[in-house]
């Protein structure tokens, strides 16, 4: 009887050991499975973080090129596909840029990783980029913005600025600001301009000019009255530079695709005068005054740099500048008593310049002082 009891106890111990081993095995398999899941989750988190950072890099890529439109062939960078931070890797991003207004852009960036031709990770961001400050009008003396003037963009005045014209942006002045119709902020007694002066010289285009290290010849206008008609760039003058020495008059129906350079005063006596800049070059460069006479009208698409004031006669017609108007020593005078409509719109993409004062010596400038993102959302 005692032997039988010992055998039963030995069998029971064996079963207990087997159950313990089985329990440990099940628990171990559970831990291993859970570890695999956590490892996979960790890899997914790392992949998501990498794609998020890559998408943010795509936004910064777009920001950089929008602030440097000289680096692209089109008016502004509209985006691209399969961009990479590291060449030869498996990480890519696609960028799409849409201009909402002259100083606002919507940027859509999608980042992804490819493995065996398939996308195994993805992150998307949509943001609005605002160029700020973005100067539409820059004046070097006390300025009055009359009710005939509409400014779409920011304004800088090296002095005090007053009037009741419309300014759709911020105003910066070294003196006081008494403008009554401003949508943005008033920045009085500023120490310096938010953007630098373009610094173009008429002498840089008096007979020849450079693109890189190549020399091109300007077209010399040797008459006091500019002829009417259409004037376009040529192989020997790809920027379409037209140089006038002394006072010159635009009699009407003058369409210049390029740059009109006047070493003196510019008189506008007729209507339908249009000056459209070639990319990276200014549209209008005048060392003296611009005088809009009775019946005169002027449209400028690009940067207009004026040495002295702009004077508007009572019977003048419209003046429309899309790009930027920079006046070194004065403002816009005489418009209060006239029926003229003056519209000045900031256009950083078409006002940006890249010129070569000497062979191989490049100067770049843009009327936007910076840019920031707002309203970033994840797809």
C-alpha positions, 0 to 999 in steps of 0.5 A: 500500500505504501508503494502504491501511494509513492507512485501516485505522488511521483505522477502528480509531481510530474503533471505539476511540472508539465503544467508549470512548463506549459504555463511558462511557455504560453506566457513566454509566447505571449510576451514574445508576441506582445514584444513583436507588436510593440516593436512594429508599433515603434517602427511605425512611430519612427516611420511616421515621425520621419515622414512628418519631418520630411513633410515639414522640410517640403514646406520649408523647401517651398518657402525658400523658393518663394522667397527666391523666385530668381531661382526658378524659370516660372513667375513663382515655384509651383512645386514638384514631385519626387523630391529628396533630401538625401539622393539615392534614398527611399524617402520622397516628397511632392509639393504643390504651390498655388498662389492665393494672392500676390503675397499669399500661397497655399502649399500642399506637401506629401511625404512618403517612403517607397519599398519595392515600388509601393508607398509604405508610409505617408504624411501630408501637410497643408499650409498657407504661406504669408510674405510679410512684410511685403512692400508695395510702396516705398517713399523717401520723404513725407508722403500723403496718400490721397483718397485716389490711391489704393495700395494693396500691400505694405508701405514704408515712408522715410518720414511722416505719412498721412492722408485718407487713401486705402492701404491694405497692409501694414504701414512703417514710418520713421516719423508719425502715421496719421493715415485713416484707412489702414487694414494692418498695423501702424509702425511709427518711428521705426529705425530702419526700413523693413526691406532694403532699397533696390539700389539699381543704377541707370548707368548699369544699363546706359549702353551694355549690361550683363547676364552672368558674364555675358555682355548684351547691348541695350537699345538706345532711344535717341528721341525725346518722344518715345515712338509708339508700338510694341517692343520686345526682347531680342537675342542681342537684348534678351532683357529688352532694355531701352535706354533714354538719355535726358527727358523722354515722353510716352505719347501713348500706345507704347508697349514695352516688354522689358525695362525702360531706363530714363536718365532724366524725367519721364513724361506720360502724355498719352494713354495705353502705355504699358511696361512689363518686366522680363523675369529678374529685371526691373520694369521702370528705372527713372533717375528723375521725376515721373510726370503724369500729364493731362490724358496720360495713363501708365501701367507697370508690371514689375519693379518701378524705381524712381529717383524723384517724386511722381507728379499727377496732373488734374486731368491725368488718367489711371496709373496702375503698378503691379509689383512695387513702387520705390521712390527715393526722394519724394512721394506721389503729389497732385493726385488729390484734386484729380480724378485719376485712379492710382492702384499700387499692388505688391507683387514680390514674384514679378518685382524680384530682381537679379542683375549683374552690375559687373561681369559675374557679379550678381545682385539679388533683391526682393520686396518681401522681408520674410515669410511665415506659415499659418493654418498648418493642417495635417491631411 
